[in-house]
Amino acid sequence: MKNIKTQRFYIEGMTCSACSLGIERSLKRKDFIYDIEVNLLSKTAKVSYEEGKTNLEEIFAIITKLGYSPSLDQLTQTQNQAKGLFEQFEKKFLSRKIKLILAIIFTLGTLYLSMIGMFFDAFIPSFLLHPKINGVLQLLFTLIVMHMGRMFYFRGFGSLLAGNPNMDTLIAIGTASAFLYSFYLVVNIFMGAQVNGLYFESVCMIIMFVLIGKSIEEKSKLKATDALKRLMSHTSKTAIKVENNKEIQISIDEISIDDVIKVLPGSHIPVDGIILEGEVNIDESMLSGEVLPVFKVSGHNVYSGTINTDRAFLMRASKSSKDSTLSQIIHLIQNAQDSKAPIARIADKVSGIFVPVVIMIAVLAGIFWWVYQEDFGFGLQIFVSVLVISCPCALGLATPMSIMIGSGRAAYGGIFFKNAKALENTQKVTTVVFDKTGTLSVGKPMVEKVLIFDDTLDKKEMIALASGVESGSEHLIAKSIIEYAKTEHIIPKNAKDFHTKAGFGISANIDGKIIKLGNEENFNFMAPLNLPNDEAIVVLVGEQGDNDRLLGAFILKDKLKPKVREYIAKLKNMDIRTILLSGDNSSSVQAIADEIGIDEAISRAKPDDKLEKIKSLKKEKEIVMMVGDGMNDAPALASADISLVMAKGSDVSVQVADIISFNNDIKSVVNAISLSGATIKNIKENLFWAFCYNVIFIPLACGVAYKAGILLNPMIASLAMSLSSLSVVLNAQRLRKFKFKDLK
């Protein structure tokens, strides 16, 4: 049996989709590589390989030969980039910003020597107009600018030699050709020849525009990772452990399950846990997207990354830091942003052959015009223009930029897509199937009414008796009755000799009397006929003796979540069919369906019945989203085209769900579908403009409209190329303005 290991790491040096595709193609040729995905935007790769046949060091060696720098973490990468004294000097004194400033200054100097001297010789000292002095200064200035952009040459020619040409290759070949020809002309000047013009300004302008474009692009890429950085900022480094009445500061990695942790006001909760002492307001916006703090008391769950807003409290750790809710969320976002959406295959296929085809077109166009015009300089201009106008960057950025911002925006609303495929396919949903308990309803029965059947008791006495008996049970209904007593400020009666009868109820001794609670089957007398028979839960209270007597009843209901009806209506407005699948009886299920406006209701549905319904809908060519709680709906969730789990921290079912909703509200269904649609629309816009740009500008650079007086010179071509990438980047930024429905 194959032992497949999956590893995530970083790759520095990629500039366009041809880079990431080249790495993927090279590794996929190896029989020991099971799968490889490289993300240009986040500079990450996820590789699955067969242990025993290879290791990560060998994989890194393959990538290094291609001209890129792999590493397990970004810190190591930064250190690897400054090995020699020169590299260390440059890292300290020549930052990206300083390189850009120097490139701009010396490019302007080159333009001054070339263009000003050519058209406005009155604005330039006469000695600078001397051909030899002018030529040498332009040469020196251009060498400085080329040094500022030397990574284009190292990476460009390196990837060409490795058989994986990329955008850097186009820039490197184009500018190097123009530089070498200009250098040849300068040599001719010193040999006494008459030269009409040099092409150094084109070299400088191309490099300068590309550097400016890359600088803006990098800033936009960093903004695209805002959601992940925001979550990372919620990670605590240390925690206060309480042991033997002493407080010890420890690393969160040292926290073990059941450790007692003290959380100070204003600090992030380090790991998931349960409150032991104290009452506190917790800011859970990181988790749910809701800005209002949640009040919590002893026994309530708290989650890593959320914030203690007001006072110190003690908690018991229920998870380690690596298994905490925050770690799971960060992992979810990284997976979504690192993975590739199916729609990205279009750009991948084009990018895979784009650079070699462009080089061939540039060579043919350059030779044609050289021969046709009998002017090598003109042919070179065409050759350089075609190379620099061609931009695989726009194609490569079109999908990952939108996916990264879309998945990040989803996180702000408490929605987490498991991968890019889920983010793409959610907008195709035609039918949404809901589980009831914990999905449409709160999932916790609450006391709605107290009925008194014995005139010797009042309501307070009844609640005190019932809560006293239920104090001996851990049942969900028992907890609801006890919680109701607390809200009514009633102290439960002291009870003893508890006796539980599974499926029927519980009894206990209170002041010498046997008080029992439960359903009708737990009583040997006829219950009153006026009890509710709808979706309500009825808990009878009676006194057991020679003459059993019924004292009263508690009516509990699992209430629907707020605004469920409004969100079902929104789904209908989106032409999406809605179905309710529940294990409850038919009358209660139909009553809920009618109340909230669901199209179809199916009652008494066991897990197998739910699974069969999903399969049946898929046979009808419906694209099905199953919405459940991730616990007892696993088969149906796994079978659906898209599965969304309503989860609260520790209840996350990551293995089954495509989408996790931490705000526990069905508005996540509407928002997930809407955001998916907005993201895919944005990707299609990006791809459209990227394709159109290349279809229009490459022929123009080839000179097809030259006879009509239209020709793109290399400088304009480089500007247009940079703007094409920026248009894609800026269009993707519009996803930041996506508005969630009812997100406060």
Buried (B, 14 or more C-beta within 10 A) or exposed (E): EEEEBEEBBBBBBBBBBBBBBBBBBBBEEBEBBBEBBBBBBBBBBBBEBBEEEBBBEEBBEBBEEBBBBBBEEEEBBEEEBBEEEEEEEBEEEEEEEEBBEBBBBBBBBBBBBBEBBBEEEEEBEEEBBBBEEBBBBBBEBBBBBBBBBBBBBEBBBBBBEBEBBBBBBBBBBBBBBBBEBBBEBBEEBEEEEEBEEBBBBBBBBBBBBBBBBBBBBEEBBEBBBBBBEEBEEBBBEBBBBBEEEEEEEBEBEEBEEEBBBBBEEEBBBBBBBBBBEBEBBBBBBBBBBBEEBBEBEEEBBBBBBBBBEBEBBBBEBBBBBEBBBBBBBBBBBBBBBBBBBEBBEBBBEBBBEBBBEBBEBBBBBBEBBBEEBEEEBBBBBBBBBBBBBBBBBBBBBBBBBBBBBBBBBBBBBBBBBBBBBBBBBBBBBBBBBBBBBBBBBBBBBBBBEBBBBBEEBEEBBBBBBBBBBBBBBEBEBBBBBBBBBEEBEBEBBEBEEBEBEEEBBBBBBBEEEBBBBBBEEBBEEEBEEEEBEEBBBBBBBBBBEEEEEBBBBBBBBBBBBEBBBBBBBBBBEBEBBBBBBBBBBEEBBBBBBEEBBBBEBBBEBEBEBBBBBBEEBBEEEBBBBBBBBBBBBBBBBBBBBBBBBBBBBBBBBBEBBBBBBBBBBBBBBBBBBBBBBBBBEBBBBBBEBBBEBBEEBBBBBBBEEBEEEEBBBBBBBBBBBBBBBBBBBBBBBEBBEBEBBBBE
